């Protein structure tokens, strides 16, 4: 099972063991990770699961679709080139070790 690392804005690191095919947001919410809200349940409609992909991993994560890019315009924290919605990052074996940083706020 792939391991994903979520790092809060304050530097606290959470290790998630995520089944392949599940989104990072689903795994984070199920594990009770503070700072990943997922109000829309994973349909890319709320931007409350915003994360920053560690630059070393950018080429390993599928690029965002147009609906995600549109929703990223609505994030409460600064949108960066490595911004993504964690509900749209589906975990697969090649993402084992993925590092994601969380913004200061989701709302």
N, C-alpha and C positions, 0 to 999 in steps of 0.2 A: 504494500500500500504506500503510495507516495506521501512524503512528508513536506508540508508547506510551513514556512515560518512567517508569522505576522509580527511586526514590530510596531508598537504604539509610538505616538508622537513623543512620548516621554522616554522611550527606549526599552520598555518592557517587551520581552520576546515570548511568543506563544508558539508552540510546536503543535501542528495539526496533522493527524494521520487521516488522509482523505481517500475514500474509495474512488477508483477511476470512474470518470463520467459524472461525478458530482461537482457542483460549482464550489469555488472557494467560499462564497457567501453562505451557502447551505451548511457547509462544514463549520464555519465560524459561528453562525447563529446556533447550531446544534450544540456546540461546545461552550456557548455562553460568553464568547469573546466580546468584551465591552468595546464599543466603538464601531462595530459592524452592525447596522440596524436592519437593513433589508426590508424596509416597510412594504415594498410592492411584491415581496415574495420571490423576486428573481426575474422579473419581466422587463428590466431596464427602464423603469418608469419613475424612479424616485431619487436616484443618486445618493442613497444613504448607505452604500457599501463601497464608496470610493476608496481606492488604494493607489499607491505608487509602486510600480514594478521596479525592482532593483535593476539598474542599467545592464548588469551582466546577464540578465534574463530576458531582455526585450525581444531578442530575435527568436526566442523559444516559445513565446506565447503568441497565439494567433492574433492577427490585427483586429481591431474593433470594427464592428459593422456600423452603418450609418446611424441607426437608432441609438447606439451607445454613444457615438460621437456627439450626437445632438444632446443627449442627456448629460454628458460630461460638461456641457456649457452651464449646467444648473448646480454644480457642486458648491457647497458652502465654503470649502477650503480651496486654496489656489489650485487651478488646473495646470498641470505640468505636462510636458511631452510624454512622460511615462505614466500618466493618469489612466486608470481603467476602473470599470465597475466590476467588483469581485464576483457578482452574480453572472457575469458573462465569461469568466475564466473557468472553463471546464478542465478538470484535472485529468492528466494522462501520465503514463510512466515517465516520459521525458521531462516532466515538471518536478520530479523528485528533487527536493532541496530548494525550490522556488522561494525567493525572499520578497515579501511585500511589506511596504511601510504604510502605516495608516496616517491620515491627516489629523490635524488638531481637533477638527470637528466635522460631524456629518450633517448637522442641522443648523 
